[in-house]
């Protein structure tokens, strides 16, 4: 009885997710990335509660107030709007685009990759040639052309970023599915009469969650960065709605007089992209089955 209990405890301790958790926690940069990411997300979610002022409140008398001025912790912009309030609200937009575009990318990339890898043949050839054709376009050029053509609403920017970023995930999942579909558990389920959608949803998708999670995390960083440079170039989120990218666009005219207007949005973009990239790297190391068991 005691031996059985001990064996059960060891099985729980050595479960794949517990092993992955231990690997992840040993990755210091990934752990730091997780902490910073959670902090940024919570700051954006609770911006209305923690912002000291209305981000649209104008005070001409306080324009270009430097950081640590009375009532302006991070300073004020060219028309006296509180910078910390604008950064918090801008973070809501930038992170919303990041997460929403990631959801679109993950959905499309997962469907294309699983279908191409599972069915093979002409379906695989068509989907992969289409994927290769999209990959042949320079990403920045494609984003700017589509943003200029479709318009600069929050929804359109999110869809443009999401629908131009799924190709790498699709290729990864397609290659993994080509291997998984030949495994004994898939062949056994097929022999028992399981339908193709059931095989994909019940067997292939759960065994592809590792790469999907890693790609999703990295795609948040990529989407935040993409939104930033689209908005910086004037094709993204438009004022008075603030994002970190259009705050940089607005600040470039005043960089000499008030460099902090550009400094803080730039730092937040860098911090966000770095933290999600470190988080993705940590997940990749933790979920990679070829990593030495820890």
C-alpha positions in Angstrom: 0.0 0.0 0.0 2.8 2.4 1.0 4.8 1.4 -2.1 1.8 2.1 -4.3 1.3 5.5 -2.8 5.0 6.3 -3.2 4.9 5.2 -6.9 1.8 7.4 -7.4 3.5 10.4 -5.8 6.6 9.9 -8.0 4.4 9.7 -11.1 2.8 13.0 -10.1 6.1 14.6 -9.4 7.6 13.4 -12.6 4.6 14.2 -14.9 5.6 16.0 -18.1 4.1 19.3 -17.0 5.9 19.2 -13.7 9.2 18.5 -15.4 8.5 21.4 -17.9 7.7 23.7 -15.0 11.0 22.9 -13.3 12.9 23.5 -16.5 11.1 26.8 -17.0 11.8 28.0 -13.5 15.5 27.3 -14.0 15.4 29.7 -16.9 16.1 33.0 -15.2 15.4 35.2 -18.2 12.1 33.4 -18.9 11.0 33.8 -15.3 11.9 37.5 -15.4 10.0 37.8 -18.7 6.9 36.1 -17.1 7.0 38.6 -14.1 7.4 41.6 -16.4 4.7 40.4 -18.8 2.2 39.9 -16.0 3.1 43.3 -14.6 2.5 45.0 -18.0 -0.8 43.1 -18.6 -2.1 44.0 -15.1 -1.0 47.7 -15.6 -2.9 47.8 -18.8 -6.0 46.1 -17.4 -6.2 48.4 -14.4 -5.2 51.6 -16.2 -8.5 53.4 -15.3 -7.9 52.7 -11.6 -4.2 53.5 -11.4 -3.8 56.3 -14.0 -3.4 59.6 -12.1 -5.2 61.7 -14.7 -7.5 61.5 -17.7 -5.1 60.7 -20.6 -6.9 63.2 -22.8 -6.9 66.0 -20.2 -5.0 69.0 -21.7 -3.1 71.6 -19.6 -1.3 74.0 -21.9 0.4 75.6 -18.8 2.1 72.2 -18.1 3.3 71.4 -21.6 6.7 69.7 -21.7 6.7 69.4 -17.9 9.8 67.2 -17.2 9.7 64.0 -15.3 9.3 64.3 -11.5 7.5 67.6 -11.9 4.7 68.3 -9.4 1.8 66.2 -10.6 3.6 64.7 -13.5 5.7 61.7 -12.5 6.9 60.9 -16.0 6.4 64.4 -17.4 3.9 65.9 -19.8 3.6 66.0 -23.6 3.4 69.0 -26.0 -0.1 69.9 -24.9 0.3 69.1 -21.2 -1.2 65.6 -21.1 0.1 63.4 -18.3 2.6 61.0 -19.8 2.1 58.1 -17.4 -1.6 58.1 -17.9 -1.2 58.1 -21.7 1.3 55.3 -21.4 -1.0 53.1 -19.3 -3.9 53.6 -21.7 -1.7 53.2 -24.8 -0.6 49.9 -23.3 -4.2 48.7 -23.3 -4.3 49.3 -27.1 -0.8 47.9 -27.9 -1.3 44.8 -25.8 -4.9 44.3 -27.1 -3.5 44.3 -30.6 -0.7 41.9 -29.6 -3.0 39.4 -28.0 -5.8 39.6 -30.6 -3.4 39.4 -33.5 -1.8 36.4 -31.7 -5.2 34.7 -31.5 -5.7 35.2 -35.3 -2.2 34.0 -36.1 -2.5 30.9 -33.9 -5.9 29.9 -35.2 -5.0 30.3 -38.9 -1.5 28.8 -38.5 -2.8 25.8 -36.5 -5.5 25.0 -39.0 -3.3 25.3 -42.0 -0.5 23.3 -40.5 -2.6 20.5 -39.1 -4.7 20.1 -42.3 -1.6 20.3 -44.6 0.3 17.7 -42.5 -2.6 15.4 -42.0 -4.0 15.2 -45.5 -0.8 15.5 -47.4 -0.8 15.2 -51.2 -2.4 18.0 -53.2 -3.8 19.6 -50.1 -0.4 19.8 -48.5 1.2 21.0 -51.8 -1.4 23.8 -52.3 -1.3 25.1 -48.7 2.5 25.0 -48.5 2.9 26.8 -51.8 0.5 29.5 -50.7 2.4 29.8 -47.4 5.7 30.1 -49.3 4.2 32.7 -51.5 3.2 34.8 -48.5 6.6 34.3 -46.9 8.3 35.6 -50.0 6.9 39.1 -49.4 8.8 41.4 -47.1 6.7 41.5 -44.0 7.1 45.2 -43.3 6.2 46.1 -46.9 3.2 43.8 -46.8 1.9 45.3 -43.5 2.2 48.9 -44.7 0.5 48.2 -48.1 -2.4 46.5 -46.4 -2.7 49.1 -43.6 -2.7 51.9 -46.2 -5.3 50.1 -48.3 -7.7 48.8 -45.7 -7.6 51.7 -43.2 -6.3 52.3 -39.7 -9.0 51.0 -37.4 -8.1 48.8 -34.4 -9.9 45.8 -36.0 -8.2 46.2 -39.3 -4.7 46.6 -37.8 -5.3 43.5 -35.7 -6.5 41.4 -38.6 -3.7 42.7 -40.9 -1.0 41.7 -38.4 -2.7 38.4 -37.6 -3.3 37.4 -41.2 0.3 38.1 -42.2 2.1 36.3 -39.3 0.8 32.7 -39.3 3.1 31.1 -41.9 5.9 30.1 -39.6 3.6 28.3 -37.2 1.9 26.6 -40.1 5.2 25.2 -41.4 6.2 24.0 -37.9 2.9 22.2 -37.3 2.8 20.7 -40.8 6.2 19.1 -40.2 5.2 17.8 -36.8 1.9 16.5 -38.1 3.7 14.5 -40.8 5.4 12.6 -38.1 2.5 12.4 -35.6 0.1 10.9 -38.2 2.3 7.9 -38.5 2.4 7.2 -34.8 0.8 4.0 -33.5 -1.9 5.8 -31.4 -3.1 7.6 -34.5 -3.1 4.5 -36.6 -5.0 2.6 -33.9 -7.6 5.3 -33.6 -8.0 5.3 -37.4 -8.4 1.5 -37.4 -11.2 1.8 -34.9 -13.1 4.0 -37.3 -12.2 7.5 -35.9 -13.0 10.3 -38.4 -10.4 12.6 -39.7 -11.7 15.6 -37.8 -11.7 13.5 -34.6 -8.1 12.4 -35.2 -7.0 15.9 -35.8 -8.8 17.4 -32.8 -8.4 14.5 -30.3 -4.9 13.3 -31.1 -2.9 15.6 -33.3 -3.8 19.0 -31.8 -3.2 18.0 -28.1 0.3 16.6 -29.1 1.1 19.9 -30.8 0.3 22.2 -27.9 4.0 22.8 -27.0 4.9 24.4 -30.3 1.6 26.3 -30.4 2.2 27.8 -27.0 5.8 28.8 -27.8 4.7 30.4 -31.1 1.8 32.2 -29.5 4.0 33.8 -26.9 6.6 34.9 -29.5 3.8 36.2 -31.8 2.5 38.5 -29.0 5.9 40.2 -29.1 6.0 40.3 -32.9 2.5 41.8 -33.0 3.2 44.5 -30.5 6.3 45.4 -32.4 4.4 45.4 -35.7 1.7 47.6 -34.4 4.4 50.0 -33.1 6.1 50.5 -36.3 2.9 50.7 -38.4 1.6 53.4 -36.0 4.9 55.1 -35.9 4.8 55.5 -39.6 1.3 56.9 -39.4 -0.7 54.0 -40.9 -1.8 52.4 -37.6 -3.8 53.5 -34.6 -4.8 57.2 -35.0 -5.0 60.0 -32.4 -6.6 60.8 -30.1 -6.5 57.1 -29.3 -3.0 56.3 -28.0 -0.8 53.4 -28.6 2.9 53.2 -27.9 3.7 53.4 -31.6 1.7 56.5 -32.3 3.1 58.1 -29.2 6.5 57.7 -30.8 5.2 59.1 -34.0 3.9 62.2 -32.2 7.1 62.6 -30.1 9.6 62.7 -33.0 8.8 66.4 -33.6 9.7 67.3 -30.1 12.6 65.0 -29.4 15.1 67.8 -28.8 12.8 69.8 -26.6 11.4 66.9 -24.6 13.2 63.6 -25.2 11.2 61.8 -22.5 8.1 61.9 -24.7 9.8 59.4 -27.0 12.0 57.7 -24.4 9.2 56.1 -22.3 7.1 54.7 -25.1 10.3 53.3 -26.7 11.3 51.7 -23.4 7.9 50.1 -22.9 7.9 48.6 -26.4 11.4 47.3 -25.9 10.5 45.9 -22.5 7.3 44.2 -23.8 9.0 42.6 -26.8 12.0 41.4 -24.8 9.8 40.0 -21.9 7.6 38.0 -24.3 10.6 36.8 -26.3 12.3 35.6 -23.1 9.1 33.9 -22.0 8.8 32.2 -25.4 12.4 31.0 -25.2 11.8 29.6 -21.8 8.7 27.8 -22.9 10.6 26.3 -25.9 13.4 25.0 -23.6 10.9 23.7 -21.1 8.6 21.9 -23.5 11.3 20.5 -25.9 11.3 16.8 -25.3 14.9 16.6 -26.5 16.1 18.7 -23.6 17.8 16.6 -20.9 15.3 15.6 -18.3 15.5 17.6 -15.1 
